[in-house]
Amino acid sequence: MPQLTLHTRAGTHELPVEMNQTIVTIAKKNKVPWGHACQRGVCAQCRTLVVGGVEYLNEVTAEEKLRLRKAERAEGFRLGCQIQIVSEGDVTLTHRPY
């Protein structure tokens, strides 16, 4: 069964993959502390480093292109409020706010 691994300052959380839900939504549902404020891609408090499984995620959104620098996106940074798992596979993410 595919697994979602979330690394936070509070520790590592292993959850089942949930399709087509944002990482912020999944974290809230599972009581995983994943900083966020706006959930619209504006505040970037949910800045996330994709460690593994990028091929199972949705494409970078317009909101992410506006909020994150091109260099950040090239390093693997996304916004947790925009990331969705769109196909089954193991995904590993780290919460990395500014």
N, C-alpha and C positions, 0 to 999 in steps of 0.2 A: 504494500500500500504506500503511495507517495506521501512524503512528509514535508511539512513546512517547519523550518527551524528559524526562530527569531532570537537574535542576540540583543540584549538590552543591558543597561548598566546594572539592572537588578538580577541579571542571570540569563540563562539560556532556556528557551521554551520550545518544546517540540509538539507540534499540532498536526492534525490531519489536514491535507490540502482541501481548501474550499474554493471551488471554481467561481469566477466572475464576481468576486467580492473584493473590495479594496483591502489592503493590508491593515489600514487603520480600523476598518470595520471588523475584520477578523480578530485583531488584537483586543479591541473593546469587548467583543463578544466573549473572549476567553480570559478577560481580566489581565491582559498583558500590558504593562505600562509602555505605551508607544506615543510619545509626545505629539500633540496636534492641537490646533486651535480652529482653523477655518474650514478644513476638509475640502477646500476648493483649489488648492495649489498656489496660494498666495503667500502664506506665512512661512512655509518651509520648516516648521518645527518638526515635521515628520520626515525630514531628510534621511534617506536610507541608502546604504551601500549594498548592492546586489553582489553577494559573495559567490553564489552558485545557482544555476537553474535559469539563467536569463532567457534561454530558449523557450521556457514555459510561460513567460510573461507577455502581457500586452505590449504593443509598441509604445515608445515614448510619446506622451501627449503634448498638445500645444501648450498647456499650462506649465508642464515641465520645461519645455523649450524657452518659455518666457522667464521662468524663475531661476533655473539652474544654468550656470555658465556652460558653454560647450565643453570646456576642459573637464568640468565636474562630471558631465554626462559620459565623456570618454573614459573616465576613471571608474564608471559603474554606478554613479549616484543617480537616484531617482527620488520621487516623492511618494511616501507611503499612502497618501490619500489618492494617488493616481495609479499605483501598481495594482494589477489584477492578474491572478493566475488563470490562464486561458486554455492550458492543456496539462494533462497529468504528468507529473514528474517531481522529483525532489527539488525544493527551493530553499536557499539559505540567505537570510537577510540580516543586516546589522543596522540598528538605529544609530544614526550619526548626525545629530543636530549640530548647528553651528556653535 
